[in-house]
Amino acid sequence: MSERNCIPGVELKPCPFCDGKAVLKAVRHVPNGYEYTPMCTVKSCAGRLAKKWLHKQDAIEAWNRRGTNAEH
Ligand SMILES: [Zn+2]
């Protein structure tokens, strides 16, 4: 995953696995834009959520709530 997919200006809680920095990534191009998922930036961890969201805010809230099937 290249850095250009990283969405700037997003505040995410640290990774639930390693406490590392997490970022929001645009992971899939869809007709109306992109789907987003939060992801850990630590290479050896790569924690992420199993779900993708069309709205950035939904993805951010899910990560910050630790709610939706975080997985390695
Ligand atoms: Zn992590």
N, CA, C, O and the ligand as a Tripos MOL2 file, in Angstrom:
@<TRIPOS>MOLECULE
protein
  289   287    73     0     0
PROTEIN
NO_CHARGES

@<TRIPOS>ATOM
      1 N           0.8460   -1.1990    0.0000 N.3       1 MET1
      2 CA          0.0000    0.0000    0.0000 C.3       1 MET1
      3 C           0.8790    1.2460    0.0000 C.2       1 MET1
      4 O           1.7250    1.3950    0.8820 O.2       1 MET1
      5 N           0.7040    2.1230   -0.9460 N.am      2 SER2
      6 CA          1.5790    3.2880   -1.0230 C.3       2 SER2
      7 C           1.0590    4.4180   -0.1510 C.2       2 SER2
      8 O          -0.1230    4.4650    0.1900 O.2       2 SER2
      9 N           1.9490    5.3170    0.2010 N.am      3 GLU3
     10 CA          1.6000    6.4130    1.0980 C.3       3 GLU3
     11 C           0.5890    7.3760    0.4920 C.2       3 GLU3
     12 O          -0.1020    8.0810    1.2270 O.2       3 GLU3
     13 N           0.4900    7.4200   -0.8150 N.am      4 ARG4
     14 CA         -0.4300    8.3820   -1.4150 C.3       4 ARG4
     15 C          -1.8870    8.0440   -1.1140 C.2       4 ARG4
     16 O          -2.7670    8.8870   -1.2840 O.2       4 ARG4
     17 N          -2.1450    6.8200   -0.6710 N.am      5 ASN5
     18 CA         -3.5070    6.4550   -0.2940 C.3       5 ASN5
     19 C          -3.8590    6.8610    1.1270 C.2       5 ASN5
     20 O          -4.9980    6.7020    1.5670 O.2       5 ASN5
     21 N          -2.8830    7.3790    1.8300 N.am      6 CYS6
     22 CA         -3.1020    7.7800    3.2060 C.3       6 CYS6
     23 C          -3.8640    9.1040    3.2390 C.2       6 CYS6
     24 O          -3.4710   10.0670    2.5810 O.2       6 CYS6
     25 N          -4.9540    9.1490    4.0070 N.am      7 ILE7
     26 CA         -5.7650   10.3520    4.0870 C.3       7 ILE7
     27 C          -5.2230   11.2650    5.1810 C.2       7 ILE7
     28 O          -5.1670   10.8580    6.3420 O.2       7 ILE7
     29 N          -4.8250   12.4820    4.8420 N.am      8 PRO8
     30 CA         -4.2400   13.3760    5.8530 C.3       8 PRO8
     31 C          -5.3060   14.0140    6.7430 C.2       8 PRO8
     32 O          -6.4860   14.0570    6.3950 O.2       8 PRO8
     33 N          -4.8660   14.5050    7.8900 N.am      9 GLY9
     34 CA         -5.7330   15.2770    8.7640 C.3       9 GLY9
     35 C          -6.7670   14.4640    9.4990 C.2       9 GLY9
     36 O          -7.7980   14.9940    9.9140 O.2       9 GLY9
     37 N          -6.5030   13.1680    9.6680 N.am     10 VAL10
     38 CA         -7.4490   12.2880   10.3450 C.3      10 VAL10
     39 C          -6.8790   11.8850   11.6990 C.2      10 VAL10
     40 O          -5.7310   11.4510   11.8020 O.2      10 VAL10
     41 N          -7.7010   12.0350   12.7360 N.am     11 GLU11
     42 CA         -7.2630   11.6620   14.0770 C.3      11 GLU11
     43 C          -7.7870   10.2760   14.4240 C.2      11 GLU11
     44 O          -8.9930   10.0740   14.5690 O.2      11 GLU11
     45 N          -6.8730    9.3300   14.5530 N.am     12 LEU12
     46 CA         -7.2480    7.9700   14.9290 C.3      12 LEU12
     47 C          -6.5600    7.5890   16.2300 C.2      12 LEU12
     48 O          -5.4420    8.0210   16.5120 O.2      12 LEU12
     49 N          -7.2480    6.7710   17.0140 N.am     13 LYS13
     50 CA         -6.6130    6.2410   18.2200 C.3      13 LYS13
     51 C          -5.4860    5.2860   17.8240 C.2      13 LYS13
     52 O          -5.4770    4.7770   16.7030 O.2      13 LYS13
     53 N          -4.5380    5.0390   18.7300 N.am     14 PRO14
     54 CA         -3.4420    4.1120   18.4040 C.3      14 PRO14
     55 C          -3.9650    2.7110   18.1190 C.2      14 PRO14
     56 O          -5.0620    2.3350   18.5330 O.2      14 PRO14
     57 N          -3.1480    1.9530   17.4010 N.am     15 CYS15
     58 CA         -3.4860    0.5700   17.0430 C.3      15 CYS15
     59 C          -3.8290   -0.2600   18.2810 C.2      15 CYS15
     60 O          -3.1130   -0.1930   19.2810 O.2      15 CYS15
     61 N          -4.9200   -1.0480   18.2310 N.am     16 PRO16
     62 CA         -5.2830   -1.8930   19.3760 C.3      16 PRO16
     63 C          -4.3240   -3.0580   19.5900 C.2      16 PRO16
     64 O          -4.3240   -3.6580   20.6650 O.2      16 PRO16
     65 N          -3.5180   -3.3880   18.6100 N.am     17 PHE17
     66 CA         -2.5870   -4.5120   18.7200 C.3      17 PHE17
     67 C          -1.2320   -4.0810   19.2690 C.2      17 PHE17
     68 O          -0.7000   -4.7110   20.1830 O.2      17 PHE17
     69 N          -0.6780   -3.0150   18.7140 N.am     18 CYS18
     70 CA          0.6980   -2.6480   19.0450 C.3      18 CYS18
     71 C           0.8230   -1.2290   19.5760 C.2      18 CYS18
     72 O           1.9280   -0.7950   19.9000 O.2      18 CYS18
     73 N          -0.2880   -0.4910   19.6750 N.am     19 ASP19
     74 CA         -0.2700    0.8760   20.1500 C.3      19 ASP19
     75 C           0.4900    1.8150   19.1960 C.2      19 ASP19
     76 O           0.8840    2.9170   19.5770 O.2      19 ASP19
     77 N           0.6810    1.3690   17.9810 N.am     20 GLY20
     78 CA          1.3630    2.1820   16.9830 C.3      20 GLY20
     79 C           0.4230    3.1820   16.3370 C.2      20 GLY20
     80 O          -0.7710    3.2230   16.6360 O.2      20 GLY20
     81 N           0.9800    3.9820   15.4500 N.am     21 LYS21
     82 CA          0.1960    5.0040   14.7690 C.3      21 LYS21
     83 C          -0.7050    4.3650   13.7130 C.2      21 LYS21
     84 O          -0.2830    3.4890   12.9580 O.2      21 LYS21
     85 N          -1.9510    4.8230   13.6800 N.am     22 ALA22
     86 CA         -2.8970    4.3210   12.6860 C.3      22 ALA22
     87 C          -3.2590    5.4440   11.7170 C.2      22 ALA22
     88 O          -3.2880    6.6150   12.0980 O.2      22 ALA22
     89 N          -3.5280    5.0900   10.4900 N.am     23 VAL23
     90 CA         -3.9320    6.0630    9.4840 C.3      23 VAL23
     91 C          -5.1710    5.5480    8.7650 C.2      23 VAL23
     92 O          -5.4900    4.3590    8.7940 O.2      23 VAL23
     93 N          -5.8550    6.4870    8.1200 N.am     24 LEU24
     94 CA         -6.9880    6.1010    7.2930 C.3      24 LEU24
     95 C          -6.5080    5.9660    5.8550 C.2      24 LEU24
     96 O          -5.8310    6.8520    5.3350 O.2      24 LEU24
     97 N          -6.8590    4.8570    5.2160 N.am     25 LYS25
     98 CA         -6.4300    4.6180    3.8360 C.3      25 LYS25
     99 C          -7.6300    4.4820    2.9060 C.2      25 LYS25
    100 O          -8.6640    3.9150    3.2610 O.2      25 LYS25
    101 N          -7.4580    5.0130    1.7200 N.am     26 ALA26
    102 CA         -8.4360    4.7530    0.6620 C.3      26 ALA26
    103 C          -8.0190    3.4450    0.0110 C.2      26 ALA26
    104 O          -6.9960    3.3850   -0.6700 O.2      26 ALA26
    105 N          -8.8120    2.3930    0.2200 N.am     27 VAL27
    106 CA         -8.3680    1.0650   -0.1730 C.3      27 VAL27
    107 C          -9.0140    0.5520   -1.4480 C.2      27 VAL27
    108 O          -8.4910   -0.3780   -2.0620 O.2      27 VAL27
    109 N         -10.1230    1.1230   -1.8610 N.am     28 ARG28
    110 CA        -10.7750    0.5800   -3.0530 C.3      28 ARG28
    111 C         -11.5310    1.6800   -3.7810 C.2      28 ARG28
    112 O         -12.2570    2.4610   -3.1650 O.2      28 ARG28
    113 N         -11.3590    1.7320   -5.0720 N.am     29 HIS29
    114 CA        -12.0700    2.6980   -5.8900 C.3      29 HIS29
    115 C         -13.4660    2.1610   -6.1790 C.2      29 HIS29
    116 O         -13.6210    1.0440   -6.6720 O.2      29 HIS29
    117 N         -14.4740    2.9600   -5.8710 N.am     30 VAL30
    118 CA        -15.8580    2.5840   -6.1630 C.3      30 VAL30
    119 C         -16.4680    3.7020   -7.0050 C.2      30 VAL30
    120 O         -15.8920    4.7880   -7.0770 O.2      30 VAL30
    121 N         -17.6160    3.4690   -7.6450 N.am     31 PRO31
    122 CA        -18.1660    4.4610   -8.5830 C.3      31 PRO31
    123 C         -18.3080    5.8790   -8.0170 C.2      31 PRO31
    124 O         -18.0930    6.8550   -8.7360 O.2      31 PRO31
    125 N         -18.6660    5.9970   -6.7460 N.am     32 ASN32
    126 CA        -18.8740    7.3340   -6.1930 C.3      32 ASN32
    127 C         -17.6750    7.8840   -5.4480 C.2      32 ASN32
    128 O         -17.7640    8.9510   -4.8400 O.2      32 ASN32
    129 N         -16.5680    7.1880   -5.4820 N.am     33 GLY33
    130 CA        -15.3980    7.6870   -4.7630 C.3      33 GLY33
    131 C         -14.5110    6.5500   -4.3220 C.2      33 GLY33
    132 O         -14.0560    5.7510   -5.1400 O.2      33 GLY33
    133 N         -14.2650    6.4760   -3.0230 N.am     34 TYR34
    134 CA        -13.3970    5.4450   -2.4770 C.3      34 TYR34
    135 C         -14.0290    4.8210   -1.2540 C.2      34 TYR34
    136 O         -14.8830    5.4140   -0.5940 O.2      34 TYR34
    137 N         -13.5890    3.6130   -0.9710 N.am     35 GLU35
    138 CA        -13.8880    3.0080    0.3210 C.3      35 GLU35
    139 C         -12.6570    3.1690    1.2000 C.2      35 GLU35
    140 O         -11.5190    3.1010    0.7360 O.2      35 GLU35
    141 N         -12.9200    3.3810    2.4780 N.am     36 TYR36
    142 CA        -11.8460    3.6800    3.4150 C.3      36 TYR36
    143 C         -11.7830    2.6460    4.5070 C.2      36 TYR36
    144 O         -12.8000    2.0870    4.9160 O.2      36 TYR36
    145 N         -10.5770    2.3950    4.9770 N.am     37 THR37
    146 CA        -10.4140    1.5670    6.1640 C.3      37 THR37
    147 C          -9.2230    2.0720    6.9640 C.2      37 THR37
    148 O          -8.2020    2.4490    6.3880 O.2      37 THR37
    149 N          -9.3470    2.0830    8.2900 N.am     38 PRO38
    150 CA         -8.1990    2.4750    9.1240 C.3      38 PRO38
    151 C          -7.2020    1.3210    9.1860 C.2      38 PRO38
    152 O          -7.5740    0.1490    9.1260 O.2      38 PRO38
    153 N          -5.9360    1.6820    9.3050 N.am     39 MET39
    154 CA         -4.8830    0.6760    9.2230 C.3      39 MET39
    155 C          -3.6860    1.1140   10.0710 C.2      39 MET39
    156 O          -3.3530    2.2970   10.1350 O.2      39 MET39
    157 N          -3.0550    0.1430   10.7130 N.am     40 CYS40
    158 CA         -1.8420    0.4090   11.4880 C.3      40 CYS40
    159 C          -0.6660    0.6600   10.5360 C.2      40 CYS40
    160 O          -0.5400   -0.0100    9.5110 O.2      40 CYS40
    161 N           0.1910    1.6240   10.8800 N.am     41 THR41
    162 CA          1.3250    1.9340   10.0050 C.3      41 THR41
    163 C           2.5630    1.0990   10.3180 C.2      41 THR41
    164 O           3.5560    1.1690    9.5930 O.2      41 THR41
    165 N           2.5120    0.3090   11.3930 N.am     42 VAL42
    166 CA          3.6730   -0.5040   11.7610 C.3      42 VAL42
    167 C           3.7170   -1.7400   10.8770 C.2      42 VAL42
    168 O           2.7880   -2.5470   10.8800 O.2      42 VAL42
    169 N           4.7980   -1.8860   10.1190 N.am     43 LYS43
    170 CA          4.8600   -2.9510    9.1120 C.3      43 LYS43
    171 C           4.7260   -4.3440    9.6940 C.2      43 LYS43
    172 O           4.0890   -5.2140    9.1000 O.2      43 LYS43
    173 N           5.3290   -4.5560   10.8630 N.am     44 SER44
    174 CA          5.2970   -5.8850   11.4680 C.3      44 SER44
    175 C           3.9380   -6.1980   12.0760 C.2      44 SER44
    176 O           3.6850   -7.3360   12.4700 O.2      44 SER44
    177 N           3.0760   -5.2190   12.1550 N.am     45 CYS45
    178 CA          1.7630   -5.4080   12.7640 C.3      45 CYS45
    179 C           0.6790   -5.4360   11.6940 C.2      45 CYS45
    180 O          -0.0110   -6.4410   11.5210 O.2      45 CYS45
    181 N           0.5350   -4.3140   10.9730 N.am     46 ALA46
    182 CA         -0.4570   -4.2180    9.9040 C.3      46 ALA46
    183 C          -1.8710   -4.5250   10.3700 C.2      46 ALA46
    184 O          -2.6700   -5.0920    9.6240 O.2      46 ALA46
    185 N          -2.1810   -4.1440   11.6180 N.am     47 GLY47
    186 CA         -3.5440   -4.2940   12.1170 C.3      47 GLY47
    187 C          -4.5070   -3.4450   11.3070 C.2      47 GLY47
    188 O          -4.1590   -2.3390   10.8910 O.2      47 GLY47
    189 N          -5.6960   -3.9410   11.0800 N.am     48 ARG48
    190 CA         -6.6910   -3.2180   10.3080 C.3      48 ARG48
    191 C          -8.0690   -3.7390   10.6580 C.2      48 ARG48
    192 O          -8.2040   -4.7320   11.3720 O.2      48 ARG48
    193 N          -9.0900   -3.0680   10.1550 N.am     49 LEU49
    194 CA        -10.4470   -3.5400   10.3670 C.3      49 LEU49
    195 C         -10.8720   -4.3820    9.1680 C.2      49 LEU49
    196 O         -10.4290   -4.1590    8.0410 O.2      49 LEU49
    197 N         -11.7350   -5.3480    9.4370 N.am     50 ALA50
    198 CA        -12.1660   -6.2780    8.4000 C.3      50 ALA50
    199 C         -13.1910   -5.6540    7.4550 C.2      50 ALA50
    200 O         -13.5990   -6.2750    6.4740 O.2      50 ALA50
    201 N         -13.5950   -4.4470    7.7510 N.am     51 LYS51
    202 CA        -14.6690   -3.8070    7.0060 C.3      51 LYS51
    203 C         -14.1210   -2.5630    6.3110 C.2      51 LYS51
    204 O         -13.0890   -2.0240    6.7100 O.2      51 LYS51
    205 N         -14.8270   -2.1060    5.2560 N.am     52 LYS52
    206 CA        -14.4920   -0.8440    4.5910 C.3      52 LYS52
    207 C         -15.7180    0.0550    4.6230 C.2      52 LYS52
    208 O         -16.8530   -0.4190    4.6830 O.2      52 LYS52
    209 N         -15.4740    1.3530    4.5830 N.am     53 TRP53
    210 CA        -16.5740    2.3120    4.6600 C.3      53 TRP53
    211 C         -16.5180    3.3080    3.5130 C.2      53 TRP53
    212 O         -15.4420    3.7010    3.0640 O.2      53 TRP53
    213 N         -17.6910    3.7060    3.0500 N.am     54 LEU54
    214 CA        -17.7560    4.7250    2.0090 C.3      54 LEU54
    215 C         -17.5220    6.1120    2.5680 C.2      54 LEU54
    216 O         -17.1160    7.0200    1.8420 O.2      54 LEU54
    217 N         -17.7780    6.2800    3.8610 N.am     55 HIS55
    218 CA        -17.6150    7.5890    4.4810 C.3      55 HIS55
    219 C         -16.4700    7.5350    5.4740 C.2      55 HIS55
    220 O         -16.4230    6.6780    6.3570 O.2      55 HIS55
    221 N         -15.5420    8.4780    5.3060 N.am     56 LYS56
    222 CA        -14.3680    8.5100    6.1710 C.3      56 LYS56
    223 C         -14.7520    8.5200    7.6420 C.2      56 LYS56
    224 O         -14.1690    7.8100    8.4610 O.2      56 LYS56
    225 N         -15.7610    9.3530    7.9600 N.am     57 GLN57
    226 CA        -16.1140    9.5220    9.3640 C.3      57 GLN57
    227 C         -16.5850    8.2030    9.9890 C.2      57 GLN57
    228 O         -16.3070    7.9340   11.1570 O.2      57 GLN57
    229 N         -17.2940    7.3890    9.2120 N.am     58 ASP58
    230 CA        -17.7450    6.0850    9.7250 C.3      58 ASP58
    231 C         -16.5590    5.1800   10.0320 C.2      58 ASP58
    232 O         -16.5500    4.4760   11.0410 O.2      58 ASP58
    233 N         -15.5760    5.2030    9.1690 N.am     59 ALA59
    234 CA        -14.3780    4.3880    9.3670 C.3      59 ALA59
    235 C         -13.6200    4.8400   10.6130 C.2      59 ALA59
    236 O         -13.1620    4.0260   11.4140 O.2      59 ALA59
    237 N         -13.5030    6.1460   10.7510 N.am     60 ILE60
    238 CA        -12.7830    6.7090   11.9030 C.3      60 ILE60
    239 C         -13.4740    6.3260   13.2000 C.2      60 ILE60
    240 O         -12.8280    5.9150   14.1640 O.2      60 ILE60
    241 N         -14.7950    6.4660   13.2140 N.am     61 GLU61
    242 CA        -15.5410    6.1680   14.4380 C.3      61 GLU61
    243 C         -15.4550    4.6920   14.7930 C.2      61 GLU61
    244 O         -15.3460    4.3380   15.9670 O.2      61 GLU61
    245 N         -15.5040    3.8300   13.7860 N.am     62 ALA62
    246 CA        -15.4220    2.3890   14.0460 C.3      62 ALA62
    247 C         -14.0720    2.0310   14.6670 C.2      62 ALA62
    248 O         -14.0080    1.2570   15.6220 O.2      62 ALA62
    249 N         -13.0120    2.5880   14.1290 N.am     63 TRP63
    250 CA        -11.6760    2.3220   14.6650 C.3      63 TRP63
    251 C         -11.5550    2.8540   16.0930 C.2      63 TRP63
    252 O         -11.0500    2.1740   16.9860 O.2      63 TRP63
    253 N         -12.0240    4.0680   16.2830 N.am     64 ASN64
    254 CA        -11.8770    4.6940   17.5960 C.3      64 ASN64
    255 C         -12.7490    4.0230   18.6530 C.2      64 ASN64
    256 O         -12.4420    4.0980   19.8420 O.2      64 ASN64
    257 N         -13.8220    3.3750   18.2370 N.am     65 ARG65
    258 CA        -14.6640    2.6060   19.1520 C.3      65 ARG65
    259 C         -14.1160    1.2100   19.3610 C.2      65 ARG65
    260 O         -14.5730    0.5020   20.2590 O.2      65 ARG65
    261 N         -13.1530    0.7950   18.5590 N.am     66 ARG66
    262 CA        -12.6180   -0.5690   18.6060 C.3      66 ARG66
    263 C         -13.7240   -1.5840   18.3520 C.2      66 ARG66
    264 O         -13.6980   -2.6800   18.9120 O.2      66 ARG66
    265 N         -14.6940   -1.2330   17.5160 N.am     67 GLY67
    266 CA        -15.9120   -2.0100   17.4400 C.3      67 GLY67
    267 C         -15.9470   -3.1310   16.4240 C.2      67 GLY67
    268 O         -16.6180   -4.1340   16.6640 O.2      67 GLY67
    269 N         -15.2650   -3.0140   15.3100 N.am     68 THR68
    270 CA        -15.6300   -3.8600   14.1780 C.3      68 THR68
    271 C         -14.5320   -4.8190   13.7450 C.2      68 THR68
    272 O         -13.8040   -4.5550   12.7880 O.2      68 THR68
    273 N         -14.4180   -5.9390   14.4620 N.am     69 ASN69
    274 CA        -13.5820   -7.0460   14.0090 C.3      69 ASN69
    275 C         -12.1790   -6.6370   13.5670 C.2      69 ASN69
    276 O         -11.7500   -6.9340   12.4520 O.2      69 ASN69
    277 N         -11.4870   -5.9600   14.4500 N.am     70 ALA70
    278 CA        -10.0980   -5.6490   14.1400 C.3      70 ALA70
    279 C          -9.3250   -6.9430   13.9190 C.2      70 ALA70
    280 O          -9.5040   -7.9120   14.6570 O.2      70 ALA70
    281 N          -8.4890   -6.9600   12.9300 N.am     71 GLU71
    282 CA         -7.7450   -8.1820   12.6210 C.3      71 GLU71
    283 C          -6.3500   -7.8380   12.1200 C.2      71 GLU71
    284 O          -6.0620   -6.7200   11.6940 O.2      71 GLU71
    285 N          -5.5060   -8.8500   12.1920 N.am     72 HIS72
    286 CA         -4.1580   -8.6620   11.6730 C.3      72 HIS72
    287 C          -4.1560   -8.9540   10.1830 C.2      72 HIS72
    288 O          -3.1140   -8.8560    9.5360 O.2      72 HIS72
    289 ZN         -0.3910   -2.1440   15.0920 Zn       73 ZN73
@<TRIPOS>BOND
     1     1     2 1
     2     2     3 1
     3     3     4 2
     4     3     5 am
     5     5     6 1
     6     6     7 1
     7     7     8 2
     8     7     9 am
     9     9    10 1
    10    10    11 1
    11    11    12 2
    12    11    13 am
    13    13    14 1
    14    14    15 1
    15    15    16 2
    16    15    17 am
    17    17    18 1
    18    18    19 1
    19    19    20 2
    20    19    21 am
    21    21    22 1
    22    22    23 1
    23    23    24 2
    24    23    25 am
    25    25    26 1
    26    26    27 1
    27    27    28 2
    28    27    29 am
    29    29    30 1
    30    30    31 1
    31    31    32 2
    32    31    33 am
    33    33    34 1
    34    34    35 1
    35    35    36 2
    36    35    37 am
    37    37    38 1
    38    38    39 1
    39    39    40 2
    40    39    41 am
    41    41    42 1
    42    42    43 1
    43    43    44 2
    44    43    45 am
    45    45    46 1
    46    46    47 1
    47    47    48 2
    48    47    49 am
    49    49    50 1
    50    50    51 1
    51    51    52 2
    52    51    53 am
    53    53    54 1
    54    54    55 1
    55    55    56 2
    56    55    57 am
    57    57    58 1
    58    58    59 1
    59    59    60 2
    60    59    61 am
    61    61    62 1
    62    62    63 1
    63    63    64 2
    64    63    65 am
    65    65    66 1
    66    66    67 1
    67    67    68 2
    68    67    69 am
    69    69    70 1
    70    70    71 1
    71    71    72 2
    72    71    73 am
    73    73    74 1
    74    74    75 1
    75    75    76 2
    76    75    77 am
    77    77    78 1
    78    78    79 1
    79    79    80 2
    80    79    81 am
    81    81    82 1
    82    82    83 1
    83    83    84 2
    84    83    85 am
    85    85    86 1
    86    86    87 1
    87    87    88 2
    88    87    89 am
    89    89    90 1
    90    90    91 1
    91    91    92 2
    92    91    93 am
    93    93    94 1
    94    94    95 1
    95    95    96 2
    96    95    97 am
    97    97    98 1
    98    98    99 1
    99    99   100 2
   100    99   101 am
   101   101   102 1
   102   102   103 1
   103   103   104 2
   104   103   105 am
   105   105   106 1
   106   106   107 1
   107   107   108 2
   108   107   109 am
   109   109   110 1
   110   110   111 1
   111   111   112 2
   112   111   113 am
   113   113   114 1
   114   114   115 1
   115   115   116 2
   116   115   117 am
   117   117   118 1
   118   118   119 1
   119   119   120 2
   120   119   121 am
   121   121   122 1
   122   122   123 1
   123   123   124 2
   124   123   125 am
   125   125   126 1
   126   126   127 1
   127   127   128 2
   128   127   129 am
   129   129   130 1
   130   130   131 1
   131   131   132 2
   132   131   133 am
   133   133   134 1
   134   134   135 1
   135   135   136 2
   136   135   137 am
   137   137   138 1
   138   138   139 1
   139   139   140 2
   140   139   141 am
   141   141   142 1
   142   142   143 1
   143   143   144 2
   144   143   145 am
   145   145   146 1
   146   146   147 1
   147   147   148 2
   148   147   149 am
   149   149   150 1
   150   150   151 1
   151   151   152 2
   152   151   153 am
   153   153   154 1
   154   154   155 1
   155   155   156 2
   156   155   157 am
   157   157   158 1
   158   158   159 1
   159   159   160 2
   160   159   161 am
   161   161   162 1
   162   162   163 1
   163   163   164 2
   164   163   165 am
   165   165   166 1
   166   166   167 1
   167   167   168 2
   168   167   169 am
   169   169   170 1
   170   170   171 1
   171   171   172 2
   172   171   173 am
   173   173   174 1
   174   174   175 1
   175   175   176 2
   176   175   177 am
   177   177   178 1
   178   178   179 1
   179   179   180 2
   180   179   181 am
   181   181   182 1
   182   182   183 1
   183   183   184 2
   184   183   185 am
   185   185   186 1
   186   186   187 1
   187   187   188 2
   188   187   189 am
   189   189   190 1
   190   190   191 1
   191   191   192 2
   192   191   193 am
   193   193   194 1
   194   194   195 1
   195   195   196 2
   196   195   197 am
   197   197   198 1
   198   198   199 1
   199   199   200 2
   200   199   201 am
   201   201   202 1
   202   202   203 1
   203   203   204 2
   204   203   205 am
   205   205   206 1
   206   206   207 1
   207   207   208 2
   208   207   209 am
   209   209   210 1
   210   210   211 1
   211   211   212 2
   212   211   213 am
   213   213   214 1
   214   214   215 1
   215   215   216 2
   216   215   217 am
   217   217   218 1
   218   218   219 1
   219   219   220 2
   220   219   221 am
   221   221   222 1
   222   222   223 1
   223   223   224 2
   224   223   225 am
   225   225   226 1
   226   226   227 1
   227   227   228 2
   228   227   229 am
   229   229   230 1
   230   230   231 1
   231   231   232 2
   232   231   233 am
   233   233   234 1
   234   234   235 1
   235   235   236 2
   236   235   237 am
   237   237   238 1
   238   238   239 1
   239   239   240 2
   240   239   241 am
   241   241   242 1
   242   242   243 1
   243   243   244 2
   244   243   245 am
   245   245   246 1
   246   246   247 1
   247   247   248 2
   248   247   249 am
   249   249   250 1
   250   250   251 1
   251   251   252 2
   252   251   253 am
   253   253   254 1
   254   254   255 1
   255   255   256 2
   256   255   257 am
   257   257   258 1
   258   258   259 1
   259   259   260 2
   260   259   261 am
   261   261   262 1
   262   262   263 1
   263   263   264 2
   264   263   265 am
   265   265   266 1
   266   266   267 1
   267   267   268 2
   268   267   269 am
   269   269   270 1
   270   270   271 1
   271   271   272 2
   272   271   273 am
   273   273   274 1
   274   274   275 1
   275   275   276 2
   276   275   277 am
   277   277   278 1
   278   278   279 1
   279   279   280 2
   280   279   281 am
   281   281   282 1
   282   282   283 1
   283   283   284 2
   284   283   285 am
   285   285   286 1
   286   286   287 1
   287   287   288 2
@<TRIPOS>SUBSTRUCTURE
     1 MET1         2 RESIDUE 1 A MET
     2 SER2         6 RESIDUE 1 A SER
     3 GLU3        10 RESIDUE 1 A GLU
     4 ARG4        14 RESIDUE 1 A ARG
     5 ASN5        18 RESIDUE 1 A ASN
     6 CYS6        22 RESIDUE 1 A CYS
     7 ILE7        26 RESIDUE 1 A ILE
     8 PRO8        30 RESIDUE 1 A PRO
     9 GLY9        34 RESIDUE 1 A GLY
    10 VAL10       38 RESIDUE 1 A VAL
    11 GLU11       42 RESIDUE 1 A GLU
    12 LEU12       46 RESIDUE 1 A LEU
    13 LYS13       50 RESIDUE 1 A LYS
    14 PRO14       54 RESIDUE 1 A PRO
    15 CYS15       58 RESIDUE 1 A CYS
    16 PRO16       62 RESIDUE 1 A PRO
    17 PHE17       66 RESIDUE 1 A PHE
    18 CYS18       70 RESIDUE 1 A CYS
    19 ASP19       74 RESIDUE 1 A ASP
    20 GLY20       78 RESIDUE 1 A GLY
    21 LYS21       82 RESIDUE 1 A LYS
    22 ALA22       86 RESIDUE 1 A ALA
    23 VAL23       90 RESIDUE 1 A VAL
    24 LEU24       94 RESIDUE 1 A LEU
    25 LYS25       98 RESIDUE 1 A LYS
    26 ALA26      102 RESIDUE 1 A ALA
    27 VAL27      106 RESIDUE 1 A VAL
    28 ARG28      110 RESIDUE 1 A ARG
    29 HIS29      114 RESIDUE 1 A HIS
    30 VAL30      118 RESIDUE 1 A VAL
    31 PRO31      122 RESIDUE 1 A PRO
    32 ASN32      126 RESIDUE 1 A ASN
    33 GLY33      130 RESIDUE 1 A GLY
    34 TYR34      134 RESIDUE 1 A TYR
    35 GLU35      138 RESIDUE 1 A GLU
    36 TYR36      142 RESIDUE 1 A TYR
    37 THR37      146 RESIDUE 1 A THR
    38 PRO38      150 RESIDUE 1 A PRO
    39 MET39      154 RESIDUE 1 A MET
    40 CYS40      158 RESIDUE 1 A CYS
    41 THR41      162 RESIDUE 1 A THR
    42 VAL42      166 RESIDUE 1 A VAL
    43 LYS43      170 RESIDUE 1 A LYS
    44 SER44      174 RESIDUE 1 A SER
    45 CYS45      178 RESIDUE 1 A CYS
    46 ALA46      182 RESIDUE 1 A ALA
    47 GLY47      186 RESIDUE 1 A GLY
    48 ARG48      190 RESIDUE 1 A ARG
    49 LEU49      194 RESIDUE 1 A LEU
    50 ALA50      198 RESIDUE 1 A ALA
    51 LYS51      202 RESIDUE 1 A LYS
    52 LYS52      206 RESIDUE 1 A LYS
    53 TRP53      210 RESIDUE 1 A TRP
    54 LEU54      214 RESIDUE 1 A LEU
    55 HIS55      218 RESIDUE 1 A HIS
    56 LYS56      222 RESIDUE 1 A LYS
    57 GLN57      226 RESIDUE 1 A GLN
    58 ASP58      230 RESIDUE 1 A ASP
    59 ALA59      234 RESIDUE 1 A ALA
    60 ILE60      238 RESIDUE 1 A ILE
    61 GLU61      242 RESIDUE 1 A GLU
    62 ALA62      246 RESIDUE 1 A ALA
    63 TRP63      250 RESIDUE 1 A TRP
    64 ASN64      254 RESIDUE 1 A ASN
    65 ARG65      258 RESIDUE 1 A ARG
    66 ARG66      262 RESIDUE 1 A ARG
    67 GLY67      266 RESIDUE 1 A GLY
    68 THR68      270 RESIDUE 1 A THR
    69 ASN69      274 RESIDUE 1 A ASN
    70 ALA70      278 RESIDUE 1 A ALA
    71 GLU71      282 RESIDUE 1 A GLU
    72 HIS72      286 RESIDUE 1 A HIS
    73 ZN73       289 GROUP 0 **** ****
